Amino acid sequence: MTTPSFAASSEFANPQLEPLFTAEQIQTRIGELGQQITNDYAGRNPLLVGVLKGACIFASDLMRAIDLPIGLEFMAISSYGMSMRTSGEVRIVKDLDVGVEGRDILVVEDIVDTGLTLSYLLATLHQRGASSVRLAALLDKYERRERDVQIDYLGFQIPDAFVVGYGLDFAERYRNLPYIAVLKST
């Protein structure tokens, strides 16, 4: 998710929010994903790896919807820096505090956009010896995909629009909204 300086973008000086998914729709879908993950990982102890910062709320709600013993870790990855467009160069800003060798990993992401960052992350976890690596994403903006990324557990597919809320931000604003909205300029 892009995080430009709010003051630097006159386009969104007076933003307007157009609701896309309600809090109730999000929670219903997360419950369904949690049940599917519980069934798929029955008898195993997966490690959820939340991608900071945007996935923190989704990861929290998703882990409560999973009826299994699970672990939780977070990583921070960047391919944007301070730009609104990806540089194509991915770097790990915050790494895991535990090893993944022999573990079933479920990466939890807020939104899959170009796929550049996630394809790097998934490959890195495989290279580190994880038994399996799957992806749970709240949102999929498939129209912008540059790299093929398999989403094993998907909340919603969305159009190519800038969205905020439920962990997603614009210049560190709107993360705390309980719903997801399209951010439009006025």
C-alpha positions as CSV (number, residue, x, y, z in Angstrom):
1,M,0.0,0.0,0.0
2,T,1.3,3.4,-0.9
3,T,1.9,5.9,1.9
4,P,2.8,9.3,0.4
5,S,2.9,12.5,2.4
6,F,-0.7,13.6,3.0
7,A,0.3,17.3,2.9
8,A,2.3,16.8,-0.3
9,S,-0.7,15.5,-2.3
10,S,-3.1,18.3,-3.2
11,E,-5.2,15.8,-5.1
12,F,-6.5,14.4,-1.8
13,A,-6.5,17.7,0.2
14,N,-10.3,17.3,0.7
15,P,-10.9,13.5,0.3
16,Q,-14.2,11.8,0.0
17,L,-14.8,8.3,1.2
18,E,-17.1,6.0,-0.8
19,P,-17.9,2.8,1.2
20,L,-17.0,-0.4,-0.5
21,F,-17.4,-3.1,2.2
22,T,-19.2,-2.7,5.5
23,A,-17.8,-3.8,8.8
24,E,-20.4,-6.6,8.9
25,Q,-19.4,-7.8,5.4
26,I,-15.8,-7.9,6.4
27,Q,-16.4,-9.9,9.6
28,T,-18.7,-12.4,7.8
29,R,-16.1,-13.1,5.2
30,I,-13.3,-13.4,7.8
31,G,-15.4,-15.9,9.7
32,E,-15.8,-18.0,6.4
33,L,-12.0,-17.8,5.8
34,G,-11.3,-18.8,9.4
35,Q,-13.5,-21.9,9.0
36,Q,-11.8,-22.8,5.7
37,I,-8.3,-22.4,7.2
38,T,-9.4,-24.4,10.3
39,N,-10.5,-27.3,8.0
40,D,-7.4,-27.1,5.7
41,Y,-4.9,-27.0,8.6
42,A,-6.7,-29.6,10.9
43,G,-4.1,-31.3,13.1
44,R,-1.4,-28.8,12.3
45,N,0.0,-25.7,14.0
46,P,0.4,-23.0,11.3
47,L,2.4,-19.8,11.8
48,L,0.6,-16.7,10.7
49,V,2.9,-14.1,9.3
50,G,1.2,-10.7,9.1
51,V,2.7,-8.1,6.7
52,L,2.9,-4.8,8.5
53,K,1.4,-2.3,8.8
54,G,-1.8,-2.8,6.8
55,A,-2.5,-6.4,7.7
56,C,-2.4,-6.0,11.5
57,I,-6.2,-5.6,11.9
58,F,-7.0,-8.4,9.4
59,A,-4.5,-10.7,11.0
60,S,-5.9,-10.1,14.5
61,D,-9.5,-10.8,13.4
62,L,-8.5,-13.8,11.2
63,M,-6.5,-15.5,14.0
64,R,-9.6,-15.3,16.3
65,A,-11.7,-16.9,13.6
66,I,-9.3,-19.9,13.3
67,D,-10.0,-22.8,15.7
68,L,-6.5,-24.2,15.9
69,P,-3.3,-23.7,17.9
70,I,-1.5,-21.1,15.8
71,G,1.6,-18.8,16.1
72,L,1.7,-15.2,15.0
73,E,4.7,-13.2,13.7
74,F,5.0,-10.0,11.7
75,M,7.2,-8.8,8.9
76,A,7.6,-5.4,7.3
77,I,8.5,-5.3,3.6
78,S,9.0,-2.4,1.3
79,S,9.1,-1.8,-2.4
80,Y,7.8,1.7,-2.4
81,G,9.9,3.8,0.0
82,M,8.4,7.3,-0.1
83,S,7.1,7.0,-3.6
84,M,3.6,6.3,-4.9
85,R,5.0,3.7,-7.3
86,T,6.9,0.6,-6.6
87,S,10.6,0.8,-7.2
88,G,10.7,-2.9,-8.1
89,E,13.4,-3.4,-5.4
90,V,12.0,-5.3,-2.4
91,R,13.6,-5.2,1.0
92,I,12.8,-6.6,4.4
93,V,12.4,-3.8,6.9
94,K,11.5,-6.0,9.9
95,D,12.2,-9.7,9.8
96,L,10.7,-12.6,11.7
97,D,11.8,-13.4,15.3
98,V,11.5,-17.1,14.7
99,G,12.7,-19.6,12.2
100,V,10.3,-21.1,9.6
101,E,12.1,-24.3,8.7
102,G,9.6,-27.2,8.8
103,R,6.7,-24.9,9.6
104,D,3.4,-24.4,7.8
105,I,3.3,-20.7,7.0
106,L,0.2,-18.6,6.3
107,V,1.1,-15.1,5.1
108,V,-1.6,-12.6,6.0
109,E,-1.7,-9.5,3.7
110,D,-4.1,-6.6,3.5
111,I,-4.1,-6.2,-0.3
112,V,-2.4,-7.9,-3.3
113,D,-1.7,-5.3,-5.9
114,T,1.2,-5.7,-8.4
115,G,2.4,-8.9,-6.7
116,L,6.0,-7.8,-6.7
117,T,6.5,-7.6,-3.0
118,L,4.4,-10.7,-2.2
119,S,6.1,-12.9,-4.8
120,Y,9.5,-12.0,-3.2
121,L,8.2,-12.7,0.3
122,L,6.6,-16.0,-0.6
123,A,9.8,-17.2,-2.4
124,T,11.9,-16.1,0.6
125,L,9.9,-18.1,3.0
126,H,10.1,-21.2,0.7
127,Q,13.9,-20.7,0.5
128,R,14.1,-20.6,4.3
129,G,12.7,-24.1,4.4
130,A,9.0,-23.7,5.3
131,S,7.0,-26.9,4.8
132,S,4.3,-25.0,3.1
133,V,3.6,-21.3,2.3
134,R,0.1,-20.1,1.6
135,L,-1.4,-16.7,1.3
136,A,-4.5,-15.1,2.9
137,A,-5.3,-11.7,1.5
138,L,-8.2,-9.5,2.5
139,L,-8.3,-7.7,-0.9
140,D,-7.1,-8.5,-4.4
141,K,-6.6,-5.7,-7.0
142,Y,-6.1,-8.2,-9.8
143,E,-6.1,-5.6,-12.6
144,R,-2.7,-4.3,-11.5
145,R,-1.0,-7.6,-11.2
146,E,2.6,-7.8,-12.7
147,R,3.7,-11.0,-11.0
148,D,1.5,-14.1,-10.6
149,V,0.7,-14.6,-6.9
150,Q,-1.6,-17.4,-5.8
151,I,-4.1,-16.3,-3.2
152,D,-5.2,-19.3,-1.2
153,Y,-7.7,-17.5,1.0
154,L,-9.3,-14.3,-0.4
155,G,-11.6,-11.9,1.2
156,F,-12.7,-9.7,-1.7
157,Q,-11.7,-8.8,-5.2
158,I,-11.7,-5.1,-5.8
159,P,-11.5,-2.7,-8.8
160,D,-8.4,-0.6,-9.5
161,A,-9.1,2.1,-6.9
162,F,-7.3,3.5,-3.9
163,V,-8.9,2.0,-0.8
164,V,-8.6,2.8,2.9
165,G,-9.9,1.6,6.2
166,Y,-9.6,-1.7,8.2
167,G,-5.8,-1.3,8.3
168,L,-5.3,0.3,4.9
169,D,-4.1,3.9,5.0
170,F,-3.4,7.0,3.1
171,A,-0.5,8.9,4.7
172,E,-1.1,7.0,8.0
173,R,-4.8,8.1,8.0
174,Y,-8.0,6.0,7.9
175,R,-6.4,2.7,9.2
176,N,-8.9,2.8,12.1
177,L,-12.0,2.8,10.0
178,P,-14.1,-0.4,10.7
179,Y,-15.1,-0.6,7.0
180,I,-13.2,-0.3,3.6
181,A,-13.8,2.7,1.4
182,V,-12.6,4.1,-1.9
183,L,-10.6,7.3,-1.3
184,K,-11.7,9.9,-3.9
185,S,-10.4,13.4,-4.5
186,T,-12.9,16.2,-4.5
